[in-house]
Amino acid sequence: MSEWRREASKQLPELQPIVASSWVDNPMMLWIELNMEFGRLCLQDEPPVDLLSRMWKYGLWCLAARSDQVSNAAAVAFIEHILDWEEKVSILPQITSALELNGLRPILEIHRTADEVDVFLDALWRKDRRR
């Protein structure tokens, strides 16, 4: 079993049907599926923050992987799209920090300008502090 699949199985056991599926034959396909699942989970009335947090952490694990294929898959199919849905955005303060998210700016800026990311991050953390 590949290291990326073994780690996904370890960190996300409840998503084993996705991780072990026959159509998931590379890291990019896994992240396409995980990103869709992340979005579905965020739409729930009470999103499973623990699972979403572990999915986020698995994404960070992949970004740090020695394999370009693994790190690129997490960046392209997950992180660069994390700001695309309000439902995904609203969960971010519960699963990551402003510092950690700011460290991913190069990825976040693939579809946005630096100024747009600044405005977005400022609004997100300002909103979170009001809670």
N, C-alpha and C positions, 0 to 999 in steps of 0.2 A: 504494500500500500504506500502511496506517495506521502511525503511529509505533510503537504498542505491538506490532504484529505484526512490523514490521521489526526492532525491538530484540530481541524473542523469537527471531527467526530468527538474529540475530547472536550472541546469548549462548547459545542452545541449539540449535545446528545438528543435533544427533543426534535432536532431538525435532521436526524439521520435519514429519513426517507428522501430528502433532497441530497444530502451529502453523498449517500451511497447509491443514488440512482444511476442507472445505466447510461442515461443521456448526459450526465455530468462527467465528461471525460477529460476535462482540463480546468485549470483555475478560473479562466474567464467565464466558462459556462457556469461554474459554481457561483461566482459572484453575480452573474446576471440573475440567477435563481434566488440567491440570498437577498439581493437588492429588492426584488419584487416581494419577497416574503417580509422584509423589513418594512416596506411600505404598507403591506396588508396589516401587519401587526400594529403599526402606528395608527391605523384607522379604527382600531377597536375602541369601545367606550372607555375601557381601562387598559391601556397598552401594557404589555408585560415588560416593565422596565428592566428587570433582571436579564431577561433574554435579549432584549435590544442592546443592553450594555455589553453583554458577552459577544454579540454580533459585532458591535463597534470595536471591542478589544481584539477580536479575531481579525478584523480589518486592519488594525494597527500592527498586529503580528505579521500579517501578510505584507504590509508595506515595508517592514524591516527584514523580510526574508532575503536570503542570499540569491534566490532565483528571480531574475528579471520578469519571467512569465508570471510568477505569483504576485510580486509587488505591483506590476503593471495592471494585472487583473483587478486587484483591490482598488487601485487608484482610478482606473478608467470606468469600471462597472459599478463602483460604489461611492467612494469619497467625492469624486467630482460631481456627483448627482445628489449629494446629501442635502443640498439647499433647494432642490427643485420642487419639493412638495411642502406645503405649510405643515402638514401632519408630521413629516420627518423633522422639520426644523423645530417644532414645538417640543420634541423629546430631547433635543440636544443638551440643554442645560442639566438634564437628569442623568445623562450618560457620559458626558465629557466636560472638560473645563474650557474656559475661554483661552487659556494659554495653549492647551493641546490643539484646539481647533485652529487657533491663529498659526500654529506651527505647520498646518496643512495648507496655508495660503497659496503656495504655488499650484496645488491641485485645484483648490477652490476657484482660482483665477483663470482656469482653462475656459470657462464659459462666462466669466464676468470680469469686469475691469477691477483694478485694485481699489478704486474709489467705491464701486458697488459693494465689494466685499467689506470694506471699512464700514459703510453705512449699515449693511446687514448685521455684522458682528456687534457693532455698537448698540443697535436696536435690540438684538437678541439678548445680550447680557444686561442691558438696562431694564428690559422687560422682566427678566428673571429676578433681578434684585428687588422688584416691587412685590414679589410674592411673600 
